[in-house]
Amino acid sequence: MEMQNDFDRLLFFEHARKTAETTYAKDPLDAENLTRWGGALLELSQFQSVTESKKMISGIVLITSIVIPAKRFS
């Protein structure tokens, strides 16, 4: 049963990541979308190897560097 829950979480957050990427292409300064994208990457990083997880977390840091200035000046 645990594996099914993990698989469901993986699918859910992968869909959230793809949706956020599509939304980013339309509006790259949408702070809420960037926050969702970072959250999805953080959740997905739990399913990866240590190396891949570090890459995903680096992506979150990059997204955060976009979100903070976007929220500050909006």
N, C-alpha and C positions, 0 to 999 in steps of 0.2 A: 504494500500500500504506500509506503514511504517513497518508493521509486516513482510511482504514478504522480504523487504530489510534486516531486522534484521536476518531473517531465512537464507537468502542467505549468509550473512556475517558469521553467525555461522557455516554453512556447509563449507564455504571456509576456515576459519581458523582452523576448526577441521581437515580438510584434510591436511592443511599445518603442523599442529602439528604432525599428524600421520606419514606424510612423513619425517619430521625432526627426529622423534624418530627412524624410520627405518634407515635413513642415519647415525644417531649417532651410531647405532649398528655396522655399517660397518667402520666408521671413527670417533671415539670419539673426535678427536682434530680438526675437520673441523670447524674453527671459523665462517665462513659464515653460515654454517648450524646451529650452536649453536645460532647465532644471529637471524636467521629465527625462530627457535624454541622458543626463548624468546619472540619475537614479536608476534607469534601466541598465546602463553600463555597469554600475556598481553591483546590482543584483546579478547580472550575467557573469561578472568576474568571479563569483563564487563557484561557478561550474567549470572554470578553466584551470590549466596548469599554473604554477607560480609565475612563470615567465609571461604567459598570456594575460594573467590577472594583472601583473604590473603594467603591461602595455595599456590595458583597459583603464586602469586607475590613472595613468598618465593622461589619457584622453579626457577623463573627468576633470583633471586639473586644468587642462586647456579650455574645456567648456566653462569651467568656473571663472576663468580669467576673462571670458566674454560676458558672462552673466552679471558679474559684479558691476562693471562699468555701464552695462545696459540698464540695470536697475537704478544706478546712481543718477543717471542723466535723463531718465524718462519722467 
